[in-house]
Amino acid sequence: MTQMKLQKMVYFAHGYHLAKYGEALVKEVFQAWKYGPVIPSIYQSYKLYGSDPIFNTELIAKSVNDFLNPTELSESAKDAIDYTWQLTRKLSANQLSNWTHIDGSPWAKVYNPIEWSIPIDNNSIKEYFKGLLTPKVQA
């Protein structure tokens, strides 16, 4: 698992959670960076790995509580994480990044190559993911 793949998987889980449960999974606001949506604290935690795989799983477990909401994982959070893992685990970081760049995506609507700190609105993420999920999955 690379930092970029982790970022995209967290984004997917967050979007799924917003669409299905109507609540944010992540406390922080995603920002539109060059390679897709980014949570700055995740970037800060894992930037030392660059594009190499993250090998310190204790660091991952510790930081999960820093960016997920609430501190203890709810059943809906577990659902979003499990669903995301099943759907995206075999995809590469580049495949996930390319997916976030699709025309009309929340990232594509706000990305500016000159400014990487533009927030991606949760309502935009929620509506986008509602369009991706089947009616059976939606709340």
C-alpha positions as semicolon CSV with decimal commas, in nm:
position;residue;x (nm);y (nm);z (nm)
1;M;0,000;0,000;0,000
2;T;0,147;0,331;-0,108
3;Q;0,052;0,670;0,027
4;M;-0,128;0,757;-0,297
5;K;-0,333;0,437;-0,287
6;L;-0,417;0,497;0,079
7;Q;-0,534;0,851;-0,003
8;K;-0,761;0,729;-0,281
9;M;-0,902;0,442;-0,074
10;V;-0,981;0,681;0,212
11;Y;-1,148;0,913;-0,040
12;F;-1,356;0,628;-0,180
13;A;-1,461;0,512;0,169
14;H;-1,547;0,871;0,262
15;G;-1,756;0,918;-0,054
16;Y;-1,934;0,587;-0,002
17;H;-2,006;0,676;0,361
18;L;-2,141;1,019;0,266
19;A;-2,366;0,873;-0,005
20;K;-2,498;0,579;0,196
21;Y;-2,516;0,723;0,547
22;G;-2,527;1,099;0,490
23;E;-2,236;1,161;0,727
24;A;-1,868;1,233;0,680
25;L;-1,630;0,946;0,754
26;V;-1,327;1,173;0,768
27;K;-1,294;1,480;0,992
28;E;-1,071;1,676;0,755
29;V;-1,170;1,825;0,423
30;F;-1,021;1,667;0,111
31;Q;-0,813;1,898;-0,106
32;A;-0,766;1,884;-0,484
33;W;-0,399;1,804;-0,545
34;K;-0,228;1,702;-0,870
35;Y;-0,286;1,328;-0,832
36;G;-0,637;1,355;-0,691
37;P;-0,810;1,415;-0,358
38;V;-0,576;1,438;-0,058
39;I;-0,615;1,459;0,317
40;P;-0,319;1,676;0,422
41;S;-0,264;1,497;0,756
42;I;-0,237;1,161;0,578
43;Y;0,015;1,316;0,342
44;Q;0,216;1,453;0,635
45;S;0,208;1,115;0,813
46;Y;0,332;0,915;0,514
47;K;0,532;1,156;0,297
48;L;0,855;0,996;0,420
49;Y;0,765;0,690;0,211
50;G;0,734;0,888;-0,112
51;S;0,594;0,648;-0,370
52;D;0,730;0,341;-0,187
53;P;0,497;0,104;-0,001
54;I;0,410;0,193;0,358
55;F;0,569;-0,080;0,567
56;N;0,503;0,041;0,924
57;T;0,150;-0,087;0,989
58;E;0,161;0,039;1,349
59;L;0,186;0,390;1,207
60;I;-0,123;0,325;0,993
61;A;-0,325;0,196;1,290
62;K;-0,224;0,493;1,505
63;S;-0,309;0,754;1,244
64;V;-0,651;0,605;1,158
65;N;-0,790;0,759;1,477
66;D;-0,643;1,096;1,377
67;F;-0,845;1,132;1,056
68;L;-1,155;0,918;1,100
69;N;-1,469;1,042;1,270
70;P;-1,553;0,931;1,544
71;T;-1,259;0,790;1,744
72;E;-1,414;0,444;1,768
73;L;-1,524;0,295;1,439
74;S;-1,900;0,275;1,401
75;E;-2,070;-0,004;1,211
76;S;-2,121;0,235;0,919
77;A;-1,749;0,322;0,918
78;K;-1,658;-0,047;0,921
79;D;-1,903;-0,103;0,633
80;A;-1,747;0,178;0,429
81;I;-1,392;0,056;0,492
82;D;-1,477;-0,308;0,418
83;Y;-1,670;-0,217;0,103
84;T;-1,383;0,002;-0,017
85;W;-1,124;-0,266;0,055
86;Q;-1,319;-0,529;-0,139
87;L;-1,374;-0,299;-0,436
88;T;-1,034;-0,131;-0,463
89;R;-0,769;-0,356;-0,310
90;K;-0,659;-0,500;-0,644
91;L;-0,647;-0,164;-0,821
92;S;-0,321;0,025;-0,847
93;A;-0,266;0,371;-0,704
94;N;-0,251;0,505;-1,061
95;Q;-0,581;0,340;-1,155
96;L;-0,748;0,493;-0,849
97;S;-0,590;0,831;-0,920
98;N;-0,711;0,820;-1,282
99;W;-1,060;0,737;-1,158
100;T;-1,064;1,051;-0,940
101;H;-0,971;1,261;-1,246
102;I;-1,277;1,167;-1,453
103;D;-1,460;1,467;-1,601
104;G;-1,736;1,577;-1,367
105;S;-1,577;1,428;-1,057
106;P;-1,562;1,646;-0,744
107;W;-1,184;1,673;-0,788
108;A;-1,212;1,772;-1,156
109;K;-1,464;2,044;-1,074
110;V;-1,226;2,231;-0,842
111;Y;-0,870;2,129;-0,937
112;N;-0,633;2,412;-1,024
113;P;-0,271;2,316;-1,105
114;I;-0,146;2,640;-0,951
115;E;-0,320;2,596;-0,615
116;W;-0,323;2,254;-0,446
117;S;-0,511;2,351;-0,134
118;I;-0,858;2,399;-0,286
119;P;-1,112;2,213;-0,069
120;I;-1,345;1,957;-0,222
121;D;-1,693;2,012;-0,082
122;N;-1,849;1,713;0,096
123;N;-2,184;1,781;-0,071
124;S;-2,017;1,749;-0,410
125;I;-1,853;1,421;-0,302
126;K;-2,182;1,292;-0,160
127;E;-2,382;1,366;-0,476
128;Y;-2,110;1,219;-0,699
129;F;-2,100;0,895;-0,503
130;K;-2,480;0,873;-0,489
131;G;-2,463;0,863;-0,869
132;L;-2,210;0,579;-0,856
133;L;-2,383;0,357;-0,604
134;T;-2,665;0,126;-0,697
135;P;-3,004;0,199;-0,538
136;K;-2,962;-0,118;-0,328
137;V;-2,647;0,022;-0,163
138;Q;-2,786;0,369;-0,096
139;A;-2,968;0,440;0,228
